Amino acid sequence: MRNVFRFAVTAVGAVATVLWFSTSAHADAVVGNGYAYGGFISYGDKVWVEHYEGRTSSVEWYTNYGRSDSCSVTTPEVSKTCNYDMREDGTITLWVCTTGPGLGNDECSEPVTDRIGN
């Protein structure tokens, strides 16, 4: 019976360790404006955008070391992932904007800042 208890404790510890490392190595920032969602995935330096309203949506971003760009998706596409090569010691600030019929001005989310590296 003791061996079963030791095995269970060891298994729980191993699962907790794997979950801790996987979440800490994969820091995501997610933004949304009611029409679209987007975000940053630090593992692979990817920016993604997804929208549901048949308009044009883009994730705009900039880093604290001077880089900036956007990742856009238009109808009929629903989502897009853009791959960038970023330094591992900075931060990224991003927000999602949607434009199109019936909106008037661009509809943008609040900006979110996250670290780029692990």
GROMACS elastic network, one bead per residue, 0.5 to 0.9 nm:
[ bonds ]
;  ai    aj funct       b0    kb
    1     4     6  0.52357   500
    1     5     6  0.64717   500
    1     6     6  0.87956   500
    2     5     6  0.50838   500
    2     6     6  0.61731   500
    2     7     6  0.85521   500
    3     6     6  0.50239   500
    3     7     6  0.60294   500
    3     8     6  0.85438   500
    4     7     6  0.50752   500
    4     8     6  0.61774   500
    4     9     6  0.86890   500
    5     8     6  0.51294   500
    5     9     6  0.62405   500
    5    10     6  0.85857   500
    6     9     6  0.51790   500
    6    10     6  0.60784   500
    6    11     6  0.85224   500
    7    10     6  0.50962   500
    7    11     6  0.60362   500
    7    12     6  0.86093   500
    8    11     6  0.50922   500
    8    12     6  0.61713   500
    8    13     6  0.85807   500
    9    12     6  0.52362   500
    9    13     6  0.61915   500
    9    14     6  0.86526   500
   10    13     6  0.51201   500
   10    14     6  0.61572   500
   10    15     6  0.87029   500
   11    14     6  0.50986   500
   11    15     6  0.62252   500
   11    16     6  0.86192   500
   12    15     6  0.52194   500
   12    16     6  0.61756   500
   12    17     6  0.86308   500
   13    16     6  0.51574   500
   13    17     6  0.61743   500
   13    18     6  0.87246   500
   14    17     6  0.51359   500
   14    18     6  0.62657   500
   14    19     6  0.86785   500
   15    18     6  0.51858   500
   15    19     6  0.61786   500
   15    20     6  0.85882   500
   16    19     6  0.51806   500
   16    20     6  0.61013   500
   16    21     6  0.86721   500
   17    20     6  0.51592   500
   17    21     6  0.62501   500
   17    22     6  0.85837   500
   18    21     6  0.52886   500
   18    22     6  0.60462   500
   18    23     6  0.85941   500
   19    22     6  0.51553   500
   19    23     6  0.60924   500
   19    24     6  0.84497   500
   20    23     6  0.54664   500
   20    24     6  0.60792   500
   20    25     6  0.85143   500
   21    24     6  0.52505   500
   21    25     6  0.59781   500
   21    26     6  0.84703   500
   22    25     6  0.53708   500
   22    26     6  0.61847   500
   23    26     6  0.51690   500
   23    27     6  0.66302   500
   24    27     6  0.61002   500
   24   118     6  0.70783   500
   25    42     6  0.77967   500
   25    43     6  0.71107   500
   25   117     6  0.82478   500
   25   118     6  0.53665   500
   26    41     6  0.66874   500
   26    42     6  0.59077   500
   26    43     6  0.57616   500
   26   118     6  0.75282   500
   27    40     6  0.81745   500
   27    41     6  0.64792   500
   27    42     6  0.58687   500
   27    43     6  0.78549   500
   27   114     6  0.78042   500
   27   115     6  0.76049   500
   27   116     6  0.79895   500
   27   117     6  0.84241   500
   27   118     6  0.75987   500
   28    39     6  0.68171   500
   28    40     6  0.54350   500
   28    42     6  0.65232   500
   28    43     6  0.89724   500
   28   114     6  0.74702   500
   28   115     6  0.87910   500
   29    38     6  0.83805   500
   29    39     6  0.52469   500
   29    40     6  0.52419   500
   29    41     6  0.71857   500
   29    42     6  0.88794   500
   29    92     6  0.89941   500
   29    93     6  0.88406   500
   29    94     6  0.81622   500
   29   112     6  0.68522   500
   29   113     6  0.72186   500
   29   114     6  0.60295   500
   29   115     6  0.88091   500
   30    37     6  0.71411   500
   30    38     6  0.57532   500
   30    40     6  0.67050   500
   30    94     6  0.85737   500
   30    95     6  0.85283   500
   30   112     6  0.76121   500
   31    36     6  0.84272   500
   31    37     6  0.56379   500
   31    38     6  0.53900   500
   31    39     6  0.58983   500
   31    59     6  0.85598   500
   31    94     6  0.75751   500
   31    95     6  0.59349   500
   31    96     6  0.62718   500
   31   109     6  0.66122   500
   31   110     6  0.75394   500
   31   111     6  0.75023   500
   31   112     6  0.69353   500
   32    35     6  0.73699   500
   32    36     6  0.56816   500
   32    38     6  0.64313   500
   32    39     6  0.86322   500
   32    95     6  0.76663   500
   32    96     6  0.62445   500
   32    97     6  0.85267   500
   32   108     6  0.81566   500
   32   109     6  0.57816   500
   32   110     6  0.82002   500
   33    36     6  0.58344   500
   33    37     6  0.67949   500
   33    95     6  0.87051   500
   33    96     6  0.66612   500
   33    97     6  0.71284   500
   33    98     6  0.78502   500
   33   107     6  0.67831   500
   33   108     6  0.58412   500
   33   110     6  0.80436   500
   34    37     6  0.77580   500
   34   107     6  0.85904   500
   34   109     6  0.84032   500
   35    50     6  0.88500   500
   35    51     6  0.60232   500
   35    52     6  0.62671   500
   35    53     6  0.60056   500
   35    55     6  0.85023   500
   35    57     6  0.81522   500
   35    97     6  0.86015   500
   35    98     6  0.67677   500
   35   107     6  0.82043   500
   36    49     6  0.71465   500
   36    50     6  0.55544   500
   36    52     6  0.64355   500
   36    53     6  0.77930   500
   36    57     6  0.65892   500
   36    58     6  0.84124   500
   36    96     6  0.70914   500
   36    97     6  0.77101   500
   36    98     6  0.69946   500
   37    48     6  0.82803   500
   37    49     6  0.57757   500
   37    50     6  0.53107   500
   37    51     6  0.63686   500
   37    57     6  0.86994   500
   37    58     6  0.89955   500
   37    59     6  0.83659   500
   37    96     6  0.67299   500
   38    47     6  0.72707   500
   38    48     6  0.51966   500
   38    50     6  0.60762   500
   38    51     6  0.85612   500
   38    58     6  0.79284   500
   38    59     6  0.61120   500
   38    94     6  0.87277   500
   38    95     6  0.77052   500
   38    96     6  0.62663   500
   39    46     6  0.82733   500
   39    47     6  0.56390   500
   39    48     6  0.54258   500
   39    49     6  0.67208   500
   39    59     6  0.74050   500
   39    94     6  0.74524   500
   39    95     6  0.80707   500
   39    96     6  0.83512   500
   40    45     6  0.71883   500
   40    46     6  0.57780   500
   40    48     6  0.65456   500
   40    92     6  0.83277   500
   40    94     6  0.80139   500
   40   114     6  0.83436   500
   40   116     6  0.86039   500
   41    44     6  0.68332   500
   41    45     6  0.58059   500
   41    46     6  0.51362   500
   41    47     6  0.63950   500
   41    48     6  0.81235   500
   41   116     6  0.83880   500
   42    46     6  0.66629   500
   42    47     6  0.87919   500
   42    88     6  0.87559   500
   42   115     6  0.79714   500
   42   116     6  0.55284   500
   42   117     6  0.63417   500
   42   118     6  0.75545   500
   43    46     6  0.74154   500
   43   116     6  0.87148   500
   43   117     6  0.81189   500
   43   118     6  0.83150   500
   44    83     6  0.72311   500
   44    84     6  0.77770   500
   44    85     6  0.77451   500
   44    86     6  0.89402   500
   45    82     6  0.86035   500
   45    83     6  0.60849   500
   45    84     6  0.54217   500
   45    85     6  0.60085   500
   45    86     6  0.63379   500
   45   116     6  0.76293   500
   45   117     6  0.88983   500
   46    81     6  0.65673   500
   46    82     6  0.56328   500
   46    84     6  0.60180   500
   46    85     6  0.84439   500
   47    59     6  0.75039   500
   47    61     6  0.88084   500
   47    70     6  0.83904   500
   47    71     6  0.67014   500
   47    80     6  0.85223   500
   47    81     6  0.57882   500
   47    82     6  0.52554   500
   47    83     6  0.65332   500
   47    84     6  0.76960   500
   48    58     6  0.87548   500
   48    59     6  0.73077   500
   48    71     6  0.67932   500
   48    72     6  0.85141   500
   48    79     6  0.73874   500
   48    80     6  0.57295   500
   48    82     6  0.61354   500
   48    83     6  0.86990   500
   49    57     6  0.73058   500
   49    58     6  0.63767   500
   49    59     6  0.62078   500
   49    71     6  0.68307   500
   49    72     6  0.68179   500
   49    73     6  0.67986   500
   49    78     6  0.84290   500
   49    79     6  0.55894   500
   49    80     6  0.55586   500
   49    81     6  0.65707   500
   49    82     6  0.86737   500
   49    96     6  0.78493   500
   50    57     6  0.76474   500
   50    58     6  0.85443   500
   50    72     6  0.89562   500
   50    73     6  0.72502   500
   50    77     6  0.87700   500
   50    78     6  0.57214   500
   50    80     6  0.66510   500
   50    81     6  0.88778   500
   51    54     6  0.73532   500
   51    55     6  0.76939   500
   51    56     6  0.80263   500
   51    57     6  0.65890   500
   51    73     6  0.76710   500
   51    74     6  0.84935   500
   51    75     6  0.89637   500
   51    77     6  0.86129   500
   51    78     6  0.56524   500
   51    79     6  0.65262   500
   51    98     6  0.85461   500
   52    55     6  0.79074   500
   52    78     6  0.67097   500
   53    56     6  0.85735   500
   53    75     6  0.88099   500
   54    74     6  0.73842   500
   54    75     6  0.54430   500
   54    76     6  0.72436   500
   54    77     6  0.87251   500
   54    78     6  0.82167   500
   54   100     6  0.81867   500
   55    73     6  0.85125   500
   55    74     6  0.62090   500
   55    75     6  0.62417   500
   55    98     6  0.67726   500
   55    99     6  0.61482   500
   55   100     6  0.50624   500
   55   101     6  0.74022   500
   56    72     6  0.72221   500
   56    73     6  0.59066   500
   56    75     6  0.67962   500
   56    97     6  0.83754   500
   56    98     6  0.56442   500
   56    99     6  0.54789   500
   56   100     6  0.62908   500
   57    71     6  0.85004   500
   57    72     6  0.56930   500
   57    73     6  0.55153   500
   57    74     6  0.65646   500
   57    96     6  0.69784   500
   57    97     6  0.55693   500
   57    99     6  0.64628   500
   57   100     6  0.87831   500
   58    70     6  0.63187   500
   58    71     6  0.53339   500
   58    73     6  0.61838   500
   58    74     6  0.86628   500
   58    95     6  0.83731   500
   58    96     6  0.55897   500
   58    97     6  0.55000   500
   58    98     6  0.65918   500
   58    99     6  0.89655   500
   59    69     6  0.85057   500
   59    70     6  0.53955   500
   59    71     6  0.52468   500
   59    72     6  0.64449   500
   59    94     6  0.65683   500
   59    95     6  0.55907   500
   59    97     6  0.64524   500
   60    68     6  0.76516   500
   60    69     6  0.60968   500
   60    71     6  0.67067   500
   60    72     6  0.84969   500
   60    93     6  0.84194   500
   60    94     6  0.56021   500
   60    95     6  0.56155   500
   60    96     6  0.62140   500
   60    97     6  0.75770   500
   61    67     6  0.83053   500
   61    68     6  0.54719   500
   61    69     6  0.56856   500
   61    70     6  0.60360   500
   61    71     6  0.85953   500
   61    92     6  0.67712   500
   61    93     6  0.55174   500
   61    95     6  0.66558   500
   61    96     6  0.88063   500
   61   111     6  0.88956   500
   62    65     6  0.83421   500
   62    66     6  0.68568   500
   62    67     6  0.54742   500
   62    69     6  0.66403   500
   62    70     6  0.87425   500
   62    91     6  0.85116   500
   62    92     6  0.57413   500
   62    93     6  0.54973   500
   62    94     6  0.66697   500
   63    66     6  0.56076   500
   63    67     6  0.53065   500
   63    68     6  0.63892   500
   63    86     6  0.88485   500
   63    90     6  0.68413   500
   63    91     6  0.55626   500
   63    93     6  0.62091   500
   63    94     6  0.88088   500
   63   116     6  0.87295   500
   64    67     6  0.75954   500
   64    90     6  0.61387   500
   64    91     6  0.56113   500
   64    92     6  0.65669   500
   64    93     6  0.80686   500
   65    87     6  0.87763   500
   65    90     6  0.68870   500
   65    91     6  0.80973   500
   67    86     6  0.86732   500
   70    82     6  0.86194   500
   71    80     6  0.74571   500
   71    81     6  0.72950   500
   71    82     6  0.60000   500
   72    79     6  0.86129   500
   72    80     6  0.71216   500
   72    81     6  0.87977   500
   72    82     6  0.86840   500
   73    76     6  0.86487   500
   73    77     6  0.63186   500
   73    78     6  0.68601   500
   73    79     6  0.61235   500
   73    80     6  0.59888   500
   74    77     6  0.56867   500
   74    78     6  0.72886   500
   74    79     6  0.84114   500
   75    78     6  0.67194   500
   77    80     6  0.76334   500
   86    89     6  0.87840   500
   86    90     6  0.84221   500
   86   116     6  0.75340   500
   86   117     6  0.86865   500
   87    90     6  0.64393   500
   87   116     6  0.73285   500
   87   117     6  0.73878   500
   88    91     6  0.86733   500
   88   115     6  0.84651   500
   88   116     6  0.56566   500
   88   118     6  0.72063   500
   89   115     6  0.76502   500
   89   116     6  0.64537   500
   89   117     6  0.54993   500
   89   118     6  0.82788   500
   90   114     6  0.87848   500
   90   115     6  0.60223   500
   90   116     6  0.54975   500
   90   117     6  0.68632   500
   91   113     6  0.66702   500
   91   114     6  0.55382   500
   91   116     6  0.51689   500
   91   117     6  0.80563   500
   92   112     6  0.81788   500
   92   113     6  0.54977   500
   92   114     6  0.54812   500
   92   115     6  0.61608   500
   92   116     6  0.62434   500
   93   111     6  0.63435   500
   93   112     6  0.54281   500
   93   114     6  0.65181   500
   93   115     6  0.88209   500
   94   110     6  0.85259   500
   94   111     6  0.53675   500
   94   112     6  0.54867   500
   94   113     6  0.64996   500
   94   114     6  0.85971   500
   95   108     6  0.69103   500
   95   109     6  0.55807   500
   95   110     6  0.61315   500
   95   112     6  0.64581   500
   96   107     6  0.83016   500
   96   108     6  0.55926   500
   96   109     6  0.55208   500
   96   110     6  0.80787   500
   96   111     6  0.80547   500
   97   106     6  0.62143   500
   97   107     6  0.54301   500
   97   109     6  0.64879   500
   98   103     6  0.84598   500
   98   105     6  0.89210   500
   98   106     6  0.56102   500
   98   107     6  0.51973   500
   98   108     6  0.64204   500
   99   102     6  0.87873   500
   99   103     6  0.65421   500
   99   104     6  0.78557   500
   99   105     6  0.70182   500
   99   107     6  0.65016   500
   99   108     6  0.88860   500
  100   103     6  0.59451   500
  100   104     6  0.75860   500
  100   105     6  0.85397   500
  100   106     6  0.78181   500
  101   104     6  0.72288   500
  103   106     6  0.67803   500
  103   107     6  0.71684   500
  104   107     6  0.85344   500
  108   111     6  0.87455   500
  109   112     6  0.88823   500
  115   118     6  0.77469   500
